[in-house]
């Protein structure tokens, strides 16, 4: 860090520093002795995983192997490895699967010091998980089929008869599916008013599609659906930058899910896993998330498009921790089965 306070301030204001706080030297030494680690990830390889592992390997000289799968597959692999006494994964990311894996005793409890200055909803005080990035879920719309300025902007707007049969959502049991949208409604309106609203919404003939939120957005871009509910609000910007006629709707409060990272137990390369977790949540690692168009968890690292991050004033969101998602998503899925199937 610059010794001259005025120079240090100038560096901060210019976005040049001070340099990232270094990890604990003893941890670095222990991790380098292990020499490698294995990461089970849900993140997109070309977009984030490869740049992140290359930066980590360049910084610390530790080989990083990775396997990419969806969050349910990641959880199942770790569960099977743990029960067989042959844990291969050192570190993993996802949403709420950490809760079940912790119940089985397959999660190490550890937190890097830096994140303890973050808002408390971004890390587990017991050290089971730390948020690495944020997922804010809102509707999206095809701007050819729904001209800008005519899109529905509130939950109530979705009940307008003109949108009947023109909306779609994913039916995967996930925060980024119908269950997540139902959860956003119930969290905002409460059970009684929320259920009354959902009964009315059920008459709008929303198309259920068994695809991911990203695939659903692509189908909207292709003109299949004018409006898609519960998509990741950073995806339209990525597609629009490539020429797609798509945008997202600041419908609020949005549902915000935490992308989290955890260390397995027993981790074959525990020190390397701790160092990698420290790296992912450091300002340097968080800037890699930003540069890959993900929304960084660190409040000090703004996303490329600052508008996508809820500020609590102009754009509000309900943040749900992994424990809440683990308990609530199945219940919300039952509401979907009751009202929309």
FIBATOR-183481 format. One record per residue (C-alpha): residue in one letter; residue number from 0; x, y, z. Coordinates in steps of 0.25 Angstrom, whole numbers, plus 5000, padded with zeros to 4 digits. Example, Ala and Ser with C-alpha at 12.3 -4.5 7.8 and 13.67 -1.06 7.14 Angstrom:
BEGIN
<A 0 <5049 4982 5031>> <S 1 <5055 4996 5029>> 
REM end
This chain:
BEGIN
<X 0 <5000 5000 5000>> <X 1 <5005 5014 4997>> <X 2 <5011 5020 5009>> <X 3 <5007 5034 5005>> <X 4 <4992 5036 5010>> <X 5 <4989 5046 4999>> <X 6 <4995 5037 4988>> <X 7 <4987 5025 4994>> <X 8 <4974 5033 4993>> <X 9 <4978 5037 4979>> <X 10 <4980 5023 4975>> <X 11 <4967 5018 4981>> <X 12 <4959 5030 4974>> <X 13 <4966 5026 4961>> <X 14 <4962 5011 4962>> <X 15 <4977 5007 4963>> <X 16 <4978 5002 4977>> <X 17 <4982 5000 4987>> <X 18 <4987 4986 4983>> <X 19 <4979 4974 4987>> <X 20 <4981 4969 5001>> <X 21 <4990 4957 5001>> <X 22 <4986 4944 5006>> <X 23 <4992 4938 5019>> <X 24 <5007 4934 5015>> <X 25 <5005 4921 5023>> <X 26 <4993 4917 5015>> <X 27 <5000 4920 5002>> <X 28 <5012 4912 5006>> <X 29 <5003 4900 5010>> <X 30 <4994 4901 4998>> <X 31 <5007 4901 4989>> <X 32 <5012 4888 4995>> <X 33 <4998 4882 4992>> <X 34 <5000 4887 4978>> <X 35 <4986 4885 4972>> <X 36 <4972 4885 4974>> <X 37 <4958 4880 4968>> <X 38 <4947 4889 4966>> <X 39 <4932 4885 4964>> <X 40 <4926 4897 4957>> <X 41 <4912 4901 4952>> <X 42 <4918 4913 4945>> <X 43 <4920 4915 4930>> <X 44 <4934 4910 4926>> <X 45 <4938 4919 4915>> <X 46 <4931 4931 4922>> <X 47 <4937 4930 4935>> <X 48 <4943 4916 4940>> <X 49 <4955 4916 4930>> <X 50 <4959 4931 4932>> <X 51 <4958 4929 4947>> <X 52 <4966 4917 4948>> <X 53 <4977 4922 4939>> <X 54 <4978 4935 4947>> <X 55 <4979 4926 4960>> <X 56 <4990 4917 4954>> <X 57 <4998 4929 4949>> <X 58 <4997 4936 4963>> <X 59 <5000 4923 4972>> <X 60 <5005 4912 4962>> <X 61 <4995 4903 4967>> <X 62 <4988 4894 4957>> <X 63 <4973 4895 4957>> <X 64 <4965 4884 4951>> <X 65 <4950 4886 4949>> <X 66 <4937 4879 4945>> <X 67 <4925 4886 4941>> <X 68 <4911 4881 4944>> <X 69 <4897 4887 4949>> <X 70 <4896 4889 4964>> <X 71 <4888 4876 4966>> <X 72 <4898 4868 4959>> <X 73 <4909 4874 4967>> <X 74 <4902 4871 4980>> <X 75 <4900 4857 4976>> <X 76 <4915 4855 4972>> <X 77 <4920 4860 4985>> <X 78 <4910 4852 4993>> <X 79 <4913 4839 4986>> <X 80 <4928 4842 4988>> <X 81 <4927 4846 5002>> <X 82 <4919 4833 5005>> <X 83 <4929 4824 4998>> <X 84 <4940 4831 5006>> <X 85 <4946 4835 4993>> <X 86 <4944 4850 4992>> <X 87 <4950 4856 4979>> <X 88 <4945 4870 4980>> <X 89 <4952 4881 4988>> <X 90 <4943 4892 4986>> <X 91 <4929 4894 4979>> <X 92 <4919 4905 4976>> <X 93 <4904 4906 4974>> <X 94 <4892 4910 4981>> <X 95 <4885 4903 4993>> <X 96 <4891 4889 4991>> <X 97 <4902 4892 5002>> <X 98 <4891 4891 5012>> <X 99 <4888 4876 5010>> <X 100 <4903 4873 5008>> <X 101 <4906 4880 5021>> <X 102 <4895 4871 5028>> <X 103 <4903 4859 5023>> <X 104 <4916 4865 5029>> <X 105 <4923 4868 5015>> <X 106 <4925 4883 5017>> <X 107 <4937 4889 5023>> <X 108 <4934 4901 5031>> <X 109 <4944 4913 5028>> <X 110 <4943 4927 5024>> <X 111 <4954 4937 5018>> <X 112 <4956 4949 5027>> <X 113 <4953 4959 5016>> <X 114 <4938 4955 5014>> <X 115 <4935 4957 5029>> <X 116 <4934 4972 5025>> <X 117 <4923 4969 5015>> <X 118 <4908 4971 5018>> <X 119 <4904 4959 5027>> <X 120 <4894 4953 5017>> <X 121 <4906 4950 5008>> <X 122 <4913 4940 5016>> <X 123 <4910 4929 5026>> <X 124 <4914 4932 5040>> <X 125 <4918 4917 5042>> <X 126 <4927 4917 5030>> <X 127 <4919 4907 5022>> <X 128 <4917 4916 5010>> <X 129 <4921 4930 5004>> <X 130 <4914 4937 4993>> <X 131 <4923 4939 4981>> <X 132 <4913 4945 4972>> <X 133 <4898 4950 4971>> <X 134 <4887 4945 4963>> <X 135 <4875 4955 4961>> <X 136 <4863 4949 4955>> <X 137 <4853 4957 4947>> <X 138 <4844 4956 4935>> <X 139 <4850 4959 4921>> <X 140 <4843 4962 4908>> <X 141 <4846 4962 4893>> <X 142 <4846 4977 4889>> <X 143 <4841 4974 4875>> <X 144 <4828 4967 4880>> <X 145 <4827 4976 4892>> <X 146 <4831 4990 4889>> <X 147 <4839 4997 4899>> <X 148 <4830 5006 4908>> <X 149 <4818 4996 4907>> <X 150 <4824 4985 4915>> <X 151 <4818 4980 4928>> <X 152 <4825 4987 4940>> <X 153 <4818 4982 4952>> <X 154 <4813 4968 4957>> <X 155 <4799 4974 4955>> <X 156 <4802 4978 4941>> <X 157 <4804 4963 4937>> <X 158 <4789 4961 4940>> <X 159 <4785 4970 4928>> <X 160 <4777 4961 4918>> <X 161 <4786 4966 4907>> <X 162 <4797 4957 4912>> <X 163 <4789 4944 4913>> <X 164 <4796 4933 4906>> <X 165 <4808 4942 4903>> <X 166 <4817 4938 4915>> <X 167 <4826 4926 4918>> <X 168 <4834 4921 4930>> <X 169 <4843 4910 4933>> <X 170 <4837 4898 4941>> <X 171 <4850 4893 4946>> <X 172 <4849 4893 4962>> <X 173 <4859 4905 4964>> <X 174 <4859 4919 4968>> <X 175 <4860 4922 4953>> <X 176 <4847 4915 4950>> <X 177 <4833 4916 4953>> <X 178 <4835 4913 4967>> <X 179 <4844 4924 4969>> <X 180 <4834 4934 4963>> <X 181 <4824 4929 4972>> <X 182 <4834 4931 4984>> <X 183 <4836 4945 4979>> <X 184 <4821 4948 4980>> <X 185 <4818 4941 4993>> <X 186 <4831 4948 4999>> <X 187 <4826 4961 4995>> <X 188 <4811 4960 4997>> <X 189 <4809 4950 5008>> <X 190 <4802 4937 5008>> <X 191 <4788 4941 5007>> <X 192 <4789 4953 4997>> <X 193 <4800 4945 4989>> <X 194 <4792 4933 4987>> <X 195 <4780 4941 4983>> <X 196 <4789 4948 4972>> <X 197 <4795 4935 4968>> <X 198 <4781 4929 4966>> <X 199 <4778 4941 4956>> <X 200 <4791 4939 4949>> <X 201 <4788 4924 4947>> <X 202 <4777 4929 4937>> <X 203 <4787 4935 4928>> <X 204 <4791 4922 4922>> <X 205 <4806 4923 4925>> <X 206 <4814 4913 4916>> <X 207 <4823 4904 4924>> <X 208 <4836 4900 4918>> <X 209 <4846 4890 4923>> <X 210 <4858 4897 4920>> <X 211 <4868 4906 4927>> <X 212 <4866 4921 4929>> <X 213 <4876 4924 4919>> <X 214 <4870 4915 4909>> <X 215 <4857 4921 4911>> <X 216 <4862 4935 4909>> <X 217 <4868 4930 4896>> <X 218 <4854 4925 4892>> <X 219 <4849 4939 4894>> <X 220 <4860 4945 4886>> <X 221 <4856 4935 4875>> <X 222 <4842 4941 4876>> <X 223 <4835 4929 4882>> <X 224 <4830 4936 4895>> <X 225 <4828 4951 4896>> <X 226 <4830 4951 4911>> <X 227 <4838 4941 4920>> <X 228 <4837 4941 4935>> <X 229 <4849 4939 4945>> <X 230 <4861 4940 4936>> <X 231 <4875 4945 4941>> <X 232 <4875 4960 4939>> <X 233 <4889 4961 4934>> <X 234 <4887 4951 4922>> <X 235 <4878 4961 4913>> <X 236 <4890 4971 4914>> <X 237 <4900 4961 4909>> <X 238 <4890 4957 4897>> <X 239 <4886 4971 4894>> <X 240 <4901 4975 4893>> <X 241 <4902 4964 4882>> <X 242 <4890 4970 4875>> <X 243 <4878 4962 4881>> <X 244 <4865 4970 4882>> <X 245 <4863 4967 4897>> <X 246 <4862 4974 4910>> <X 247 <4859 4972 4925>> <X 248 <4848 4978 4934>> <X 249 <4851 4984 4947>> <X 250 <4839 4977 4954>> <X 251 <4841 4978 4968>> <X 252 <4844 4973 4978>> <X 253 <4852 4963 4970>> <X 254 <4856 4950 4976>> <X 255 <4872 4950 4978>> <X 256 <4879 4937 4980>> <X 257 <4893 4936 4985>> <X 258 <4903 4928 4976>> <X 259 <4911 4922 4987>> <X 260 <4925 4915 4989>> <X 261 <4928 4904 4999>> <X 262 <4939 4894 5003>> <X 263 <4937 4880 5004>> <X 264 <4940 4871 5016>> <X 265 <4949 4864 5015>> <X 266 <4956 4872 5004>> <X 267 <4968 4865 4998>> <X 268 <4975 4878 4996>> <X 269 <4968 4886 5007>> <X 270 <4979 4897 5008>> <X 271 <4978 4899 4993>> <X 272 <4963 4900 4994>> <X 273 <4964 4911 5004>> <X 274 <4974 4919 4996>> <X 275 <4965 4918 4984>> <X 276 <4952 4922 4992>> <X 277 <4961 4934 4997>> <X 278 <4964 4937 4983>> <X 279 <4950 4936 4977>> <X 280 <4945 4946 4988>> <X 281 <4957 4955 4987>> <X 282 <4955 4968 4979>> <X 283 <4964 4962 4969>> <X 284 <4955 4950 4968>> <X 285 <4942 4958 4968>> <X 286 <4947 4967 4956>> <X 287 <4948 4954 4948>> <X 288 <4933 4951 4951>> <X 289 <4930 4965 4947>> <X 290 <4939 4964 4934>> <X 291 <4931 4951 4931>> <X 292 <4918 4959 4932>> <X 293 <4914 4952 4945>> <X 294 <4909 4961 4957>> <X 295 <4920 4961 4967>> <X 296 <4916 4959 4982>> <X 297 <4926 4969 4987>> <X 298 <4919 4982 4989>> <X 299 <4932 4989 4986>> <X 300 <4932 4983 4972>> <X 301 <4921 4988 4963>> <X 302 <4916 4980 4951>> <X 303 <4918 4985 4937>> <X 304 <4904 4990 4937>> <X 305 <4902 4996 4950>> <X 306 <4887 4996 4948>> <X 307 <4885 4981 4949>> <X 308 <4889 4981 4964>> <X 309 <4878 4985 4974>> <X 310 <4881 4997 4981>> <X 311 <4870 4996 4991>> <X 312 <4864 5009 4987>> <X 313 <4861 5010 4972>> <X 314 <4862 4995 4970>> <X 315 <4859 4986 4982>> <X 316 <4861 4971 4984>> <X 317 <4858 4960 4994>> <X 318 <4871 4952 4997>> <X 319 <4870 4938 5000>> <X 320 <4881 4930 5007>> <X 321 <4884 4915 5003>> <X 322 <4876 4911 5016>> <X 323 <4864 4918 5012>> <X 324 <4864 4913 4997>> <X 325 <4866 4899 5002>> <X 326 <4854 4900 5011>> <X 327 <4845 4909 5002>> <X 328 <4847 4905 4987>> <X 329 <4840 4891 4989>> <X 330 <4828 4898 4996>> <X 331 <4827 4908 4984>> <X 332 <4828 4896 4975>> <X 333 <4816 4890 4981>> <X 334 <4808 4903 4979>> <X 335 <4812 4902 4964>> <X 336 <4807 4888 4963>> <X 337 <4794 4892 4971>> <X 338 <4791 4905 4962>> <X 339 <4798 4904 4949>> <X 340 <4798 4890 4944>> 
REM end
